[in-house]
Amino acid sequence: MRRRRTPPPPAPLPQRGGIDPVRLRLPADGAWATVREHLVERLTGAGPGTIAAMFEAGLIVGADGRPVAPDAPYEPGMYVWFHREHPPEVPVPFAVEVVYRDEHIVIADKPHFLATTPRGSHVTETVLARLRRDLGLPLLSAAHRLDRLTAGLVLFTVRPEERGAYQTLFRDRLVRKEYEAVAPYDPLLDLPRTVRSRIVKERGTLAAFEVPGEPNAETLVECAEHRERDGLARYRLVPRTGQTHQLRVHLNALGVPILGDPLYPEVAAPEPPGVFRRPLQLLARELEFTDPVTGARHAFTSGRTLRAWSSPAAWAGED
């Protein structure tokens, strides 16, 4: 019989700016004499002397919230916590709109350029960190994610014990998601159609790509309307799977790459920090599901618009 793993103790440190402290568990085996010796070896990216300085300052604590002494002996299975010092991030100058909130969930309308959750170089400038601070909900968690460059609706859960139920909705494809995109208009493109392909995303690479094999990505693509004057169309996209960059890959494969996309069809040089021009013209417009906790039927619509469609002159003039 497999032994059930004991859950970790609660964090003894409060959040900082909506960001949880780092929690590490010491390996069950190893030849380290002290906790400090192990962490210096383990956290090589922290820089020379950083971990030693944190111990001296009492910034690394145990489950009781007390600082771990610099000479504390190594204890297999021991938990330690500390706050990572993050480099300053350029503020994303767009607001997160709360579309709906109850005691179980929060539905946020995310702007372009703001990451959903802390990841990589985007930590404090994320939807999750902002909502935790602004709404006073330190236990808020994301049930799913949108790409940083995509705008639109994201579901967050209020209670940790209910998060799994909402994540299961997405895993089991019980959430209806509808997106909108602006891309070139091709009169020869036969739409509507369902695009099916196999998409892979390799670790360390920016772009995903299609490969031969059993399809793992499916998207219904429709042309909602088009304009003759600028050759653009507004597309309605209904994904039936959730592969990384799926919608961007599928429209690009159809020969109509989404406006503002820095990866498809070609990888462009990244914008300098603080430049928020020509955002990817992709919007998570609608989200529908039956609440697994309350049984209520929810249907939400984003209040955002895609600039290339709503304000084409402004879009064309952005440099």
C-alpha positions as CSV (number, residue, x, y, z in Angstrom):
1,M,0.0,0.0,0.0
2,R,1.4,3.4,-1.0
3,R,1.9,5.6,2.0
4,R,0.1,8.9,1.9
5,R,2.4,11.9,1.9
6,T,2.0,14.2,4.8
7,P,1.2,17.7,3.6
8,P,3.7,20.5,4.4
9,P,3.1,22.7,7.4
10,P,1.6,26.2,6.7
11,A,4.0,28.9,5.7
12,P,5.3,30.8,8.8
13,L,6.1,33.9,6.8
14,P,3.4,36.2,5.4
15,Q,3.1,37.0,1.7
16,R,5.1,40.0,0.4
17,G,3.3,42.1,-2.1
18,G,1.0,39.2,-2.9
19,I,3.9,36.8,-3.4
20,D,4.2,33.6,-1.3
21,P,7.5,32.9,0.4
22,V,9.7,30.1,-1.2
23,R,9.3,26.8,0.5
24,L,12.1,24.1,0.3
25,R,12.2,20.6,1.8
26,L,15.6,19.2,2.5
27,P,16.3,15.9,0.7
28,A,16.0,12.7,2.7
29,D,19.6,11.7,2.0
30,G,22.8,13.7,1.6
31,A,26.2,14.4,3.0
32,W,25.7,18.0,4.1
33,A,26.7,18.9,7.6
34,T,24.5,22.0,7.9
35,V,21.3,23.4,6.4
36,R,23.3,26.3,5.2
37,E,25.8,24.1,3.4
38,H,23.0,22.4,1.5
39,L,21.3,25.6,0.5
40,V,24.5,27.2,-0.7
41,E,25.0,24.2,-3.0
42,R,21.3,24.0,-4.0
43,L,20.6,27.7,-4.7
44,T,23.6,28.4,-7.0
45,G,21.7,31.1,-8.9
46,A,21.4,33.3,-5.8
47,G,25.0,34.6,-6.3
48,P,28.1,34.3,-4.2
49,G,27.6,35.1,-0.5
50,T,23.8,35.6,-0.9
51,I,22.6,32.6,1.1
52,A,25.2,33.1,3.8
53,A,24.1,36.7,4.2
54,M,20.5,35.6,4.4
55,F,21.3,33.2,7.3
56,E,23.3,35.9,9.1
57,A,20.3,38.3,8.7
58,G,17.8,35.7,10.0
59,L,15.8,35.6,6.7
60,I,15.6,31.8,6.4
61,V,13.2,30.3,8.8
62,G,11.9,26.9,9.9
63,A,8.3,25.7,10.4
64,D,8.1,27.6,13.8
65,G,8.9,30.9,12.1
66,R,12.2,31.2,13.9
67,P,15.4,31.9,12.0
68,V,17.5,28.9,11.1
69,A,20.9,29.3,12.7
70,P,23.9,29.5,10.3
71,D,25.4,26.4,11.9
72,A,22.1,24.4,12.3
73,P,22.7,20.8,11.5
74,Y,21.2,19.2,8.4
75,E,17.9,17.5,9.1
76,P,16.5,15.3,6.3
77,G,12.9,16.3,5.4
78,M,13.1,19.6,7.2
79,Y,11.2,22.5,5.6
80,V,12.6,26.0,5.4
81,W,11.0,29.2,4.0
82,F,12.4,32.6,2.8
83,H,11.5,35.4,0.5
84,R,13.3,35.7,-2.8
85,E,14.5,39.1,-3.7
86,H,13.1,39.9,-7.1
87,P,14.7,42.5,-9.4
88,P,12.4,45.6,-10.0
89,E,9.8,45.0,-12.7
90,V,8.5,47.5,-15.2
91,P,4.8,48.2,-14.2
92,V,2.3,47.2,-16.7
93,P,0.1,50.3,-17.1
94,F,-3.2,48.6,-17.6
95,A,-5.8,47.7,-15.0
96,V,-7.2,44.3,-14.1
97,E,-11.0,44.4,-14.1
98,V,-13.0,42.1,-11.8
99,V,-16.0,40.8,-13.7
100,Y,-17.4,38.7,-11.0
101,R,-16.7,37.8,-7.4
102,D,-18.3,35.5,-4.8
103,E,-17.0,33.5,-1.8
104,H,-15.7,30.8,-4.2
105,I,-14.3,32.4,-7.3
106,V,-13.1,35.6,-8.9
107,I,-13.4,36.2,-12.6
108,A,-10.8,38.7,-13.8
109,D,-10.5,40.5,-17.2
110,K,-6.8,40.5,-17.8
111,P,-5.1,43.2,-20.0
112,H,-2.5,42.4,-22.6
113,F,1.2,42.2,-21.3
114,L,0.3,41.1,-17.8
115,A,1.2,37.6,-16.8
116,T,-1.5,35.5,-15.1
117,T,0.7,34.0,-12.3
118,P,4.4,34.5,-11.2
119,R,6.7,32.9,-13.6
120,G,10.3,33.6,-14.8
121,S,11.0,37.3,-14.8
122,H,7.3,38.3,-14.3
123,V,6.6,37.9,-10.5
124,T,5.2,41.0,-8.9
125,E,3.6,42.3,-12.2
126,T,1.0,39.5,-12.4
127,V,-2.7,39.3,-12.2
128,L,-2.5,37.0,-9.2
129,A,-0.3,39.2,-7.2
130,R,-2.4,42.3,-8.0
131,L,-5.7,40.6,-7.0
132,R,-4.3,39.2,-3.8
133,R,-3.2,42.7,-2.8
134,D,-6.2,44.6,-4.1
135,L,-8.9,42.2,-2.9
136,G,-7.3,41.2,0.3
137,L,-7.4,37.5,-0.7
138,P,-4.0,36.0,0.2
139,L,-5.1,32.5,-0.6
140,L,-6.4,33.3,-4.1
141,S,-5.1,30.9,-6.8
142,A,-5.5,30.6,-10.6
143,A,-7.5,27.7,-11.9
144,H,-5.9,28.1,-15.4
145,R,-3.7,30.5,-17.2
146,L,-3.7,32.8,-20.2
147,D,-0.5,33.7,-22.1
148,R,1.0,37.0,-20.9
149,L,0.3,38.6,-24.4
150,T,-3.3,37.5,-24.5
151,A,-6.1,39.5,-22.9
152,G,-9.4,38.4,-21.4
153,L,-11.1,36.2,-18.8
154,V,-9.3,34.2,-16.2
155,L,-10.9,32.2,-13.3
156,F,-9.3,32.3,-9.9
157,T,-10.4,30.3,-6.8
158,V,-10.8,31.8,-3.3
159,R,-10.5,28.7,-1.2
160,P,-7.5,26.3,-1.6
161,E,-9.6,23.3,-0.8
162,E,-11.9,24.0,-3.8
163,R,-9.2,24.8,-6.4
164,G,-9.0,21.2,-7.6
165,A,-12.7,21.1,-8.4
166,Y,-12.4,24.1,-10.7
167,Q,-9.2,22.8,-12.3
168,T,-11.0,19.6,-13.1
169,L,-13.5,21.6,-15.1
170,F,-10.7,22.7,-17.5
171,R,-9.0,19.3,-17.5
172,D,-12.2,17.5,-18.4
173,R,-13.1,20.2,-21.0
174,L,-16.3,21.2,-19.2
175,V,-15.6,24.9,-19.7
176,R,-16.7,26.6,-22.9
177,K,-14.1,29.1,-23.9
178,E,-14.5,31.5,-26.9
179,Y,-11.8,33.8,-28.2
180,E,-11.6,36.6,-30.7
181,A,-8.7,37.4,-32.9
182,V,-7.9,40.0,-35.6
183,A,-5.8,38.7,-38.5
184,P,-5.6,39.2,-42.3
185,Y,-8.6,38.3,-44.3
186,D,-8.2,35.6,-46.9
187,P,-11.2,35.2,-49.2
188,L,-10.0,31.8,-50.4
189,L,-9.9,30.4,-46.9
190,D,-12.8,28.0,-46.4
191,L,-14.4,28.8,-43.1
192,P,-15.9,27.8,-40.7
193,R,-13.7,24.8,-40.2
194,T,-12.3,22.7,-37.4
195,V,-8.5,22.6,-37.3
196,R,-6.9,19.5,-35.8
197,S,-3.1,19.0,-35.5
198,R,-0.4,17.8,-33.2
199,I,1.3,20.7,-31.4
200,V,4.5,20.3,-29.4
201,K,6.4,22.9,-27.3
202,E,9.9,22.0,-26.3
203,R,11.4,23.2,-23.1
204,G,13.7,26.2,-23.6
205,T,12.1,27.3,-27.0
206,L,9.7,30.2,-27.4
207,A,7.5,28.9,-30.2
208,A,5.4,25.8,-30.4
209,F,5.1,23.9,-33.7
210,E,3.1,21.3,-35.5
211,V,4.4,17.8,-36.1
212,P,3.0,14.7,-37.7
213,G,1.1,12.4,-35.5
214,E,-2.1,11.9,-33.6
215,P,-3.8,15.3,-33.1
216,N,-3.8,16.8,-29.6
217,A,-5.1,20.2,-30.5
218,E,-8.5,21.1,-31.9
219,T,-10.0,24.6,-32.7
220,L,-13.2,25.7,-34.4
221,V,-12.3,28.7,-36.6
222,E,-15.0,31.1,-38.0
223,C,-14.8,34.4,-39.7
224,A,-17.2,36.7,-37.8
225,E,-16.7,39.7,-40.2
226,H,-14.1,41.3,-42.5
227,R,-13.2,44.7,-43.8
228,E,-12.3,45.4,-47.4
229,R,-10.6,48.7,-46.6
230,D,-7.7,47.3,-44.6
231,G,-7.9,43.6,-45.5
232,L,-8.5,42.5,-41.9
233,A,-11.0,40.0,-40.4
234,R,-12.3,39.3,-36.9
235,Y,-12.2,35.6,-36.2
236,R,-14.2,33.6,-33.6
237,L,-12.1,30.8,-32.1
238,V,-13.5,28.0,-30.0
239,P,-10.7,25.7,-28.7
240,R,-11.7,22.2,-27.7
241,T,-8.2,21.5,-26.3
242,G,-5.7,23.7,-24.5
243,Q,-2.2,23.2,-26.0
244,T,0.4,26.0,-25.5
245,H,-0.1,28.7,-28.2
246,Q,-2.8,26.6,-29.8
247,L,-4.8,29.4,-31.3
248,R,-1.8,31.3,-32.5
249,V,-0.3,28.2,-34.1
250,H,-3.6,27.2,-35.8
251,L,-4.3,30.6,-37.4
252,N,-0.7,30.9,-38.5
253,A,-1.0,27.4,-40.1
254,L,-4.1,28.7,-42.0
255,G,-2.0,31.5,-43.4
256,V,-3.6,34.3,-41.3
257,P,-1.3,34.9,-38.4
258,I,-2.7,37.0,-35.6
259,L,-1.8,40.7,-35.7
260,G,0.9,41.7,-33.2
261,D,2.2,38.1,-32.7
262,P,6.0,38.2,-32.1
263,L,6.4,34.4,-32.6
264,Y,4.3,33.4,-35.5
265,P,5.1,33.2,-38.3
266,E,8.6,34.5,-37.4
267,V,10.3,35.2,-34.1
268,A,10.7,38.9,-33.8
269,A,13.1,40.8,-31.6
270,P,11.5,41.4,-28.1
271,E,10.2,44.8,-27.3
272,P,12.4,46.8,-24.8
273,P,11.1,46.8,-21.2
274,G,8.3,49.4,-20.7
275,V,7.2,49.3,-24.4
276,F,3.5,48.2,-24.6
277,R,2.7,48.9,-28.2
278,R,0.8,46.7,-30.8
279,P,-0.4,44.0,-28.4
280,L,-1.2,40.5,-29.7
281,Q,-4.8,40.8,-31.1
282,L,-6.1,37.9,-29.2
283,L,-8.8,38.0,-26.6
284,A,-10.4,35.4,-24.3
285,R,-13.9,36.8,-24.8
286,E,-16.3,34.3,-23.2
287,L,-16.2,31.8,-20.4
288,E,-19.1,29.5,-19.6
289,F,-19.3,26.6,-17.0
290,T,-21.4,25.1,-14.3
291,D,-19.9,25.8,-10.9
292,P,-18.8,22.5,-9.4
293,V,-19.3,23.9,-5.8
294,T,-22.6,25.8,-6.0
295,G,-24.2,24.2,-9.1
296,A,-24.8,27.7,-10.6
297,R,-24.5,28.2,-14.4
298,H,-22.0,31.0,-15.2
299,A,-21.5,32.9,-18.4
300,F,-19.1,35.8,-18.5
301,T,-18.0,38.1,-21.3
302,S,-14.9,40.3,-21.5
303,G,-15.5,44.1,-21.7
304,R,-12.3,44.5,-23.7
305,T,-11.9,45.2,-27.4
306,L,-9.1,44.5,-29.8
307,R,-7.6,47.8,-30.9
308,A,-6.8,46.7,-34.5
309,W,-10.6,46.2,-35.0
310,S,-12.2,48.8,-32.8
311,S,-9.7,51.6,-33.5
312,P,-7.8,50.7,-36.7
313,A,-6.4,54.2,-37.2
314,A,-4.9,54.2,-33.7
315,W,-3.5,50.7,-34.3
316,A,-2.0,51.7,-37.6
317,G,-0.4,54.8,-36.0
318,E,1.3,52.9,-33.1
319,D,5.1,53.0,-33.5
